[in-house]
Amino acid sequence: MMKKYKIKWLCLAGLAAMFHNAGAQTISKVAVPVFKNITFNIVDYGAKADGIFLNTESINKTIAVCSKQGGGTVLIPAGLWMTGPVVLRSNVNLRLARTCLLRFSSDFNQYALVRGNWEGRPAVRNQSPISAANEENIAITGSGIIDGGGDAWRMMKKEKMTESEWQRLIASGGVLSADKKTWYPSEKSRKGSETKDAGAWEDGKTIQDYEEIKDFLRPNLLVFYQCKKILLEGVSFQNSPAWCLHPLLCEDLTIRNIQVKNPWNAQNGDGIDIESCKNMLLENSSFDVGDDGICIKSGRDEAGRKRNKPTENVLIRNCTVYHAHGGFVIGSEMSGGARNIMVSDCTFIGTDIGLRFKTTRGRGGVVEKIFIRNISMMNIVGDAIFFDMYYMAKDPIALAGDSAALPGKKILPVTEATPQFRDFHIKNVVCNGAANAIFIRGLPEMKIKDIFLDSMVLKTKKGIECTDAGNIHFNNIKLISANTDPVAAFDQCSNIFVNQLDYPEAADLLFQIRGSESAGIQVKNTNISKAKEKQRFVHGATTRSLNIE
C-alpha cells in the first residue's frame, strides 16, 4: 500500500507539464474565423440611433446583405440603438464601436416562441435577442455594450431585494405570487412558474400551446446552436433575461477580453454556459453575474445521454469572476459528459463557491480529465472547492427561510443514470476567506474518485469534509481554519492519502473517521503533535482504517 502511495504522489510532479501540453494542444485545435476586408454600416440600411426607433429590420437586413455578398464586417456605430432579435449569418463579424449601446426591446411581442433548449432538454423558449443556428465563421467584436433588457423578463424574490427596491418594483406593475414573496412581470409569467416542467417540449403540441405561459419562457441573451468558428472579443454583454452566453453543440470557439454582467440577484443569470461544445479558448475575461460564472454543461438526464456530446478540449485562462454562485463550475446538467478541461490563472472574488462541481442521481454522464491550477480566491461565501453529487437546484447559500437540510442517505443500483466524477487534478490554490476549505460528497453507490489536490493555502472557517469518496490525494495543504473540531473529517471513504498537511496550532481534533466502510486512510509527513486530539473513530469506523506514519 505504501509503495502505491509514493508512486501516486510522484505522478503529480508531472502535472504542470501535462497541463501545459494539453493546453497548447487545445489552442492549436481551435480554428479562428477570418473575414473579408469590407464593412457594411447599419445606418446605410435605415438604422437610427435615437434610443426609440426599433432597428430590428435594419440590422438584420445589413447582416443578410453582408453574408450574401461573401461576408465582412457589419458595423454598429456609436450611439444608443434599440432593437428586437438579431440573427447572425455566416461570414459576418458584427462589430460594435466604442460608446455603442445595443439595447434589446422590453416588448415581449418582438420575440417569437421557438423550439429551443432549456437546461439541457428540448423546450419552447422566446427567441433569443442574439442567435445563430448552423452558421460558420461568425463573430461579435469591438468595444461596445450589448444589453439584453433582462430586467423586463426576470421574476424577483423579495429576500433578494431591499425593502425600498421591493416597493419600487411592485409599483412598476406586474403581479405577486400567492405568498407575496415573488414578483412576476406579468400574469403569464406567474402562471408559468406554477406549471410543472414549463416550456418542456411535448410531442403532439404546437408552439401556440405555450402561448399562455410565454412571458415565463425567458430567452438566453445569446444562443449559438451547431455553429463553427466563432469569435467573441472585446464586447460587454449584460442584463440577460436568463443565461447570458450559451454556445450549444458548437465547435471552435474563441472568446477573449469580454465582460459579462448581470445583477447579483438575477434568477438564472449565468455568465457563460458552454454546452456540448468542442475545441474552445476562453481568456482574459471578467464575469459578475447572478448565477454560475463560467459553467460547463452537456445536456440533462436522458436527453443529454441520448445526445451523447461531451464538452471537451476547453482551455480557460486569465479570467476573473466576481459575484456568482460558482467561479468555475461543471454541472449539474452534464449528462453527455465533460473531459479534457483546463483552467489556469483565474481569480474569484466574492463568489458563493470557488470551484464548483455538481450533479445528481438521474444525470448519468462521466466528468473526467479536469486540470486546474493557479487559482486565487478571496471572500468566498461558501466552499473554496466543492464536489457534490446531491445537487438540489437551490442557491448554494441558503436564503432566509430556505431549508439547508442534507439529503437522506440510501444506496441505489448503478445504472446509466448514475453520474461519475473522476480524474480531477487541482494544484496551486490560494483562498483568503471562505466558510469551508474542501467539500467532497459522492454517492454511496458511486464514489467520487481519483481526485488530486496539491499545494494549497486555504484560510477558512472549517477545513476538509469528505464523504463517499475514494483515492483522494491531499498533498501540501495548509489549512488556516477557525473551527478545528475536526480539521479533516472522512465519512465512508477509502484510500485517502494525506501528505504534508499543515493546520492551526492546538487544533481540537485532527482527524475524524466515520463509518464502517472507511479504510486505507494514509497520513505521512504531517505533525500530529500540534492537535489536542489526533484521531476519533465514530459510527462503526475502527482504528484499522487510519495509518499515520
N, C-alpha and C positions, 0 to 999 in steps of 0.2 A: 504493500500500500504506500509506504513512504517513498519508494523508488518512483512509482507512478506520480506521486505528488510533486517530486522535484522536476520530473520531465515536463509536467504540465506547466510549471512556472517558467522553465527555460523557454518554452514555446512563446511566452509573452514577450520575450526580448526581441522577437522579430515582428511585433505588431506594427511598429512605425513603418518599417519597410513595406509590409503587406498593404498598409493603408495608402502609402504614397503611390505604390504601383497600381493599386486598384483605382485610386482617384485619377491618376494620369490616363489609365485606360478608359475610364468613363468619359473624361473630357474629349479624348480623341474620337470617341464614338459619336459625339453629338454634332450633327450637321447644322450649321448656322445658315439662315436664309440670306439670299442675295437679291438685290432689286435693281431694276433699270434706273438710270440716272435721268428721271423725268418726274416733274411734280405737277399734281392737279390740285388747284386751290378750290375749296368748297364754296368760296364766295362767287366764283365764276359759274356756279350751278345754282345760284339763288339763295345761298345761306346768309343769315343776318345775325349779327352779334348784339342784339338789343336786350337779351335776357328774357324775351317774351315770345318772339317768333319761334315756332316749332320747326326745327331744321331736319326732321327725320328724312323727308323725301330728298332734300338737297344732299345730305351726307351720303345716303345710300346710293343715290344716283352717281355721285362722284366716284365712289368705290367701284360701282359696276362698270363705269366707263374706263377707269384705270385698269381694272382686271381684264376687261375685254380687249384692251389695246396692248396687252402683254405685261402689264404691271408697272409699278413705280411707287411714288410717294403721294399719298393724299394728305394735304396739309390743312390742319385746322389752326387758323391764325390766333393771335392774342384776342381775348375778349370772352364774354360770357355767352355760351351757346346752349340754348335749350333744345332738347331732342327727345324723341322716342327711341325704340330699339334700333341698334346699328348692327348690321350683318357684315362681317369681314369676308373678303373674297381672296382667292389665290393670287399670289404675287403682289399683294398690296401691303405697303407699310403705312399705317395710319399714324401720322406724326403730329404731335401737339406742341405748338410753340410755347415758349415761356410766357407766363401770365395767361395762358389759355385755360379756361374752366369749362369743361364739357359736363353739363348738368342734365341728368335724365329726369323726365317728367314724372310728377307725382300723380298724374291722371292714370288710374289703373286701366282705363279703357284703351290706352295706347298699346297695351301688352296682351297679345292673344294667348289663350290657353293652347299649349302644345304638348305633344308626347316628349317626355324627357326622362330624367333620372333624379331621384332624391335619396340621399343617404344609402347609396349602393343598390337601389332597386328601381325598376321601371315605374314611372309615375307621370302624372299630369302636373305641369307647372305653368306659371306665367312665363312668357317669352323673356329671356334674359336681356338686359339692357345692351350687352355686347355678346355676340355669339358667332360661331363659325362651325360648320359641320362638313367633314370630308374635304377640307381645303388644305392647300400646301403652300409653303413659302409665304408666311404671313407674319406681321409684326405690328406692335404698338410701341412707339418710341417718342422721344422728345423730353420735355421738362414741364409739361402742363399737368392739370389735375382732372381726374375723372371722378365725378360724384354720382353715385347710384341712386340718390333720392330715397335711401332706405328708411329714413325716419317716418316716411308716409306709410310704409308697409308693416313695420315691426310692432308686435304686441309688446307690452311692457309690464313687468312685475312691480308692484308698489314697493316691495322690500328693496328694490334696486334704485330707488329714487329718494331724494329729499322730499319733505312734505310740500315745499314750495314748488318743486318740479312736478310733483304729482298733481297738485291743484291746477297748475297751468296746463298740463296735459289733458285733464278732464275738461277744462274749459274750452279746449280746442275742438271738441267734438268726440266722435267715437262712442263706444259702448263699453260697459264694465261686465266682468264675469259675475256670476251669481253671488260669490263671496266678496265681491268688491275689491279683490286684491290684484286683478289683472285687467289692464286696459287693452282694447282692441280698436283698430281704426274704423271698423265697420261691423255690421251685423253678420255679413258673410264671413268675415274673419273670425268672429266669435263662434259661429256655427261650425266652422272648420275645426276649431280647437276641440270641439266636443264630438267630432266624428272619428271613429276608430280608423286607423290607417288612412287618414285623409290624403287624397291625391294618389294613392296606390293604384296602378293601372289594373283594371279587371277586364278580362276578355268578355266581349258582348256589350260593353259600354261604349259610348261615344264621348267625344270631347265635351259636348254640350251637357252631358250628365254631371259634369263637375262645376257647372256654372254657379250653382247656389253656394259653393264654398270658394269661389275664385280668389277672393282677396286674401284668403289664408295661404294660398299656394305661392308663397313668396319666391321670386326668382333669385338665383345666384347672379351677382353682378356680371361676371364674365364666365362663359362656358365655351370651351373649345372641345369639340367632340370628333374623335377619329381624324385629327389633323396631324400634319407632319411639317417639320422645320418651322418652329415658332420662335419668335424673339419678343420679349417684353423688356424694355430698357428705359430707365430714367423717369418714368411717369409715376405720379402718385394716384393710387386707387383708394377711394374712401366711401364710407356711408353706404354699404351694400345692403340690400333688402334681406339677404340670408348670407350664405358664404360669399366671400369676395371673389377669389380667383379659383376656378375649377377646371383644370385640364383633365379630360376624361378619355382614356384609350388613345392617347397621343404619343407620338414619337419625336425625338429630337427637339427638346425644349431648352432654350437658353433664357434665363431670367436674371437680370443684373441691375443693380443700382435703382431699384424701385422702392417706394414707400407704400405701405398698406395701413390704413387707419379705419377703425370703427369705434363707436362709443364703447366704453368698458362694459356697459350693461346691454349690449346688442345681442338679442336672442339669436343663436346660431350664427353669430358674427365672426366666423373663422377667417383667418388671413388667407392662406392658400391650402387647398386640398388637392393633392396630387394623386389621382385615382387611376390605377391600372395603366400607368404610363411607363415608357421605356426610353432610356437614354436622356438624362436631364442634368443641367447645371444650374444651380441657384446660388447666387453670390452677391455680396456687398449690398444687402437689402435690409430694411427695417420693418417691423410689424408691431402695431399697437392696437389690439383688437378686443372683441367681446367674448370670443371662444378660443379654440385652439389656434396657435400662431402658425407654425409650419407643420402640416399634417400629411402623413402617408396613408392612403386608403386603397382598397381593391375590390369593392363590392361587399354586399351584405348577405349572409346566410346562404340559402340555396341558390338564389340568383347570382351571387358572387362566385360560388363554387362552379356553377354551370358556365358562367363567363370564362372562368379559369385564366384570367390575365393578371399576373402579379405586377406590382410596381417594382421595377428593377433598374439597376445601373443608374443610381442617382448620387450626385455629389452636391452637398450643401456646405457652403463655407463663408466665413466672414459676414455673418448675419447677426442682427440684434433683435431680440423680442422683448418688448416692454410688457404691458398688461396682456395677459392671455390665460386661458385655462391651462395651457401647456406650452412650453417653449418649442421643443421639438417633440412631435407626437407620432405614434403609429397606432392606428385603430380608431374607433373599435370596429369599423367596417373594413375588415382585412381578409375577407373570406377567400379571395383569389391569391392571397399570399403576398409577401414582400421579401426581397433579397437584394444583396449587393447594394446596400445603402450606406453612404459615407457622410459623416457630419464632422466638420472641424472648425475650430477657431470662431465659436459663436458665443454670444453674451446674452444672458437672460436677466432682466431687471424687473422685479415686482410681479413676475408671473405666478399663477397659483401653484403650478408644478413646473419643475425644470425639464427633465427628460421624462416623458410620459408614454408608457406602453400599455395599451388597454385592449381587452377583448372579453368575450363571454361565451358561455356554452351556446351552441347553435350556430356560431360563426363558421367553425372549421377554419381551414387555411393554415399555412405554415409561414411564420416570420423568422428569417434566419439570415446569417451573414450580415450583421449590422455592426459597423465600425464607427466609433465616436471618440473624438479626442479633443483636447484643448478647449474645454468649456468653462466659462466664468459665470457665476451666478451671484446675485445679491438680492436680499429682501424677498425671498421666495416664501409664499404664504403657507404652502403645504409641504410636499415632499420634494427634495432635491432630485432624487432618482426613484422612479415609481414603475413597478410592473404589477399589473392586476388582471386576473382572468375572471373577475366577477363584476365587470363594468355594469352599472345600473342606470346609465343615461341621466345622471344628475350632475349638477355643478360639483367640481372636486372639493370646493369649500362649501359646506352646508350653510344655507341661508337660515335665518331665524325661523324656527318652527318646522324646518325640514328634519326628517329622521336621518341620523348617521349610523344606524344600526348595521352591523356586519351581517352578511348573508348566512343562513343556516348551512351547515356543512354536511354534505352527503356525497357518496360515491355513485357515479353513473357509468353505464357502459361506454367504452370508447367507440366512436363511430366517425364517419366522415364529417360530422358536425362538431367534432371536438377540436378546438383550436390548439395551436402549438407555438410557443416562443422558445427559440434555442439559438445558440451560437451568436451571442452579443459580446462585443469587445469594447469596453468603455475605459478610457485612460486620460489622465491629467484633467481632473475636475476640481475646481475650487468653488466653494459656496460659502458666502458670508451671510448667514441668516436664513433659516428655514425651520419649519416645525419638525420635520423628520429628515434624517440623512438618506437612508436607503430603505425602501419598502418593496418586498417581493412576495407576491401571493399567487401561487399556482392552483391547479385543481388537484384533488386527491387522486383522480384517475389519469391526469396528465400534468405532471410536474413541469414547472419552468426549469430548464436545464441548460448547462453549458454557458454560463454567464461569467465573464471575466472582467473584474473591476480592479483597476490598477492605478496607483499614485493619485490619491485624492486628499484634500483638506476640506473638511465639512464642519462648519460651525452651525450647530442646530440645537433645538430643544431636546430632541430624542435621537437615538443612534440608529441601530440596524434592527429591522424586523423582517424575518424570512420564514415563510410558511409554504409547505408542499413544494419544495424545490430540491434539485439535485445537481451535483457537480457545479457548485458555485464557488468562485475563487475571489477572495478578498486579499489583495496584495498592496502593502504600503499604504494603508488607510489611516489617516489621522482624524479622529473624531473629537471635536470640541463641543461636547453636549452638556446641557444643563441637567437633564434627567438621566441619571446613570443607574437606574434600577429597572431593567438591566442596561448595560451598554449595548449588548447584542442578544437578541432572542431568536432561537431557531426552533420551529414547531414542525414536526413531522418532516424533517429534512435529512437528506443523506448525502454523503460525500461532499462535505463543506470544507474548504481549505482556506485557513486564515493565516496569513504570513505578514509579519510586521504591522500589527495593529497597535496604534497609539491612541490613548484615551485619557481623560482627566485624572489627575491625582486624587486618591481616596475615593474612587468610584464605589458606589454602594454594592453593585453586583456586576461582574464582568460578563458571564455567560449564563443565560437561562435556556435549558434544553427541555423541550416539551414533546410528549407523545411517544408511544411505544415503537413507532417506525423510525424515529431518529437514530441515525447510525453513521459511523465513518466521519465524524467531525474532527478535523485535524487542525491543531494550532501550533505554530512554531515562531520563533524569533519575536516573541511578544512578552513583555514584562508583566507577569500576572501579579507581582507582589504589590503593585500600586492599588489594587482593588481590596476593599474590605472583605468581600466575599468573592471568590473566583468562579464558583460554579454552583448551579442549583438545578436539580432534576425534578420535573413535575409531570403529572398526568401520564405515568407509565414509562417515562424515559429513565434510563439506567446509566450508571457511571461508565459502562462499556461504550456508550455512544460517543464519548468525548475523549480525545487523546491530546494532552498538552506536552510538548517537548520542552 
